[in-house]
Amino acid sequence: MRGNWMIESIVRDYKYKLLLTYCLYTLEMMGLLLRPWLLGEAVNGLLQQSYEGLINLAVVHLLWLLIGTWRHRYDSRTYSEIYTALVVKMVKRNPNRNLSRLSAHSTLSRDVVDFLEFDLNYILEAAYNILGALVLLFFYDTRVVLFCLSMLLPVMVISYFYGKRLRRFTALRNGELEQQVDALSSRNILRIQTHYTQLRKWQVKISDQEAWNFGIMELLVLVLITGALIFSTRNGLSLQAGDYIGIYTYILKFVTGLDTIPYVLQRLTHLKDILKRIEEDNDEKETEPAFSSVA
């Protein structure tokens, strides 16, 4: 079977439930993006003995809290249902498949559901933080926006090379993981030790890449925060105390979005490798002859 049957079946069977949860998440993110601006307005208002801004902040925060609580309860029910149906469907499609690979794919399919439940939210959050922060910073100081945009180019270059190395190590780790049940069922101590040594080796390689990428990204973040704050304090505009709170918070949100990029690349790479292995498994199944020849 060609085509991504796993993702297609999830979207087809649960499209309305997924649409609802992502709409709720979008409302959550809008509340989070508005809070720094409302906080700044509340501070400016309190300095002038006005409580209007504080009331607006409290109302938005309460609505965000209610929506978030409902979404979290809804998500736990929706995604647990998806995972159960997904594993049952996968077993039905491959009833005679090698136990080691079937067990590994069953475990990896949990990662597919986790991606939809958690990682896709992180991707959306990163996009909202980056784009939302840039839009709202525009109303404070356009030069700060331009400085933030200038940092995207080095981030993209770093992310490209990071993702390239990550794809290789992830494929090697998942390939070894597929052999886990066979290694354990062999009862061969040397084989088991070799298997887990290899898993450890590739996990360390992935972790090392994450560490180097983290260090470089945080250096860029330091430059971004320092430069943006310098620009905002030397713009010649009559900004109030609350405005500086808003500017600093939106810079941090933009930075948070940048910090999420390595994690997003890691999870996308892992997901792509999982789906590739499951698709290859399905293709092998379909190419097997329907009847065995008798000698």
PESUL-V240341 format. One record per backbone hydrogen bond with DSSP energy under -0.5 kcal/mol. NH is the residue of the N-H (numbers start at 0). CO is the residue of the C=O. Records with the same first field share a line. If there is no record, write none. Layout:
NH = CO ; CO
This chain:
4 = 2
7 = 3
8 = 4
9 = 5
10 = 6
11 = 7
12 = 8
13 = 9
14 = 10
17 = 13
18 = 14
19 = 15
20 = 16
21 = 17
22 = 18
23 = 19
24 = 20
25 = 21
26 = 22
27 = 23
28 = 24
29 = 25
30 = 26
31 = 27
32 = 28
33 = 29
34 = 30
35 = 31
36 = 32
37 = 33
38 = 34
39 = 35
40 = 36
41 = 37
42 = 38
43 = 39
44 = 40
45 = 41
46 = 42
47 = 43 ; 44
48 = 45
49 = 44
54 = 50
55 = 51
56 = 52
57 = 53
58 = 54
59 = 55
60 = 56
61 = 57
62 = 58
63 = 59
64 = 60
65 = 61
66 = 62
67 = 63
68 = 64
69 = 65
70 = 66
71 = 67
72 = 68
73 = 69
74 = 70
75 = 71
76 = 72
77 = 73
78 = 74
79 = 75
80 = 76
81 = 77
82 = 78
83 = 79
84 = 80
85 = 81
86 = 82
87 = 83
88 = 84
89 = 85
90 = 86
91 = 87
92 = 88
93 = 89
94 = 91
96 = 93
101 = 97
102 = 98
103 = 99
104 = 100
105 = 101
106 = 102
107 = 103
108 = 104
109 = 105 ; 106
110 = 106 ; 107
111 = 107
112 = 108
113 = 109
114 = 110
115 = 111
116 = 112
117 = 113
118 = 113
119 = 114
121 = 117
122 = 118
123 = 119
124 = 120
125 = 121
126 = 122
127 = 123
128 = 124
129 = 125
130 = 126
131 = 127
132 = 128
133 = 129
134 = 130
135 = 131
136 = 132
137 = 133
138 = 134 ; 135
139 = 136
140 = 136
144 = 140
145 = 141
146 = 142
147 = 143
148 = 144
149 = 145
150 = 146 ; 147
151 = 148
152 = 148
153 = 149
154 = 150
155 = 151
156 = 152
157 = 153
158 = 154
159 = 155
160 = 156
161 = 157
162 = 158
163 = 159
164 = 160
165 = 161
166 = 162
167 = 163
168 = 164
169 = 165
170 = 166
171 = 167
172 = 168
173 = 169
174 = 170
175 = 171
176 = 172
177 = 173
178 = 175
179 = 176
182 = 178
183 = 179
184 = 180
185 = 181
186 = 183
187 = 182
188 = 186
191 = 187
192 = 188
193 = 189
194 = 190
195 = 191
196 = 192
197 = 193
198 = 194
199 = 195
200 = 196
201 = 197
202 = 198
203 = 199
204 = 200
205 = 201
206 = 202
207 = 203
208 = 204
209 = 205
210 = 206
211 = 207
212 = 208
213 = 209
214 = 210
215 = 211
216 = 212
217 = 213
218 = 214
219 = 215
220 = 216
221 = 217
222 = 218
223 = 219
224 = 220
225 = 221
226 = 222
227 = 223
228 = 224
229 = 225
230 = 226
231 = 227
232 = 228
233 = 229 ; 230
238 = 236
243 = 239
244 = 240
245 = 241
246 = 242
247 = 243
248 = 244
249 = 245
250 = 246
251 = 247
252 = 248
253 = 249
254 = 250
255 = 251
256 = 252
257 = 253
258 = 254
259 = 255
260 = 256 ; 257
261 = 257
262 = 258
263 = 259
264 = 260
265 = 261
266 = 262
267 = 263
268 = 264
269 = 265
270 = 266
271 = 267
272 = 268
273 = 269
274 = 270
275 = 271
276 = 272
277 = 273
278 = 274
279 = 275
280 = 276
281 = 277
282 = 278
283 = 279
284 = 280
285 = 281
286 = 282
287 = 283 ; 284
294 = 292
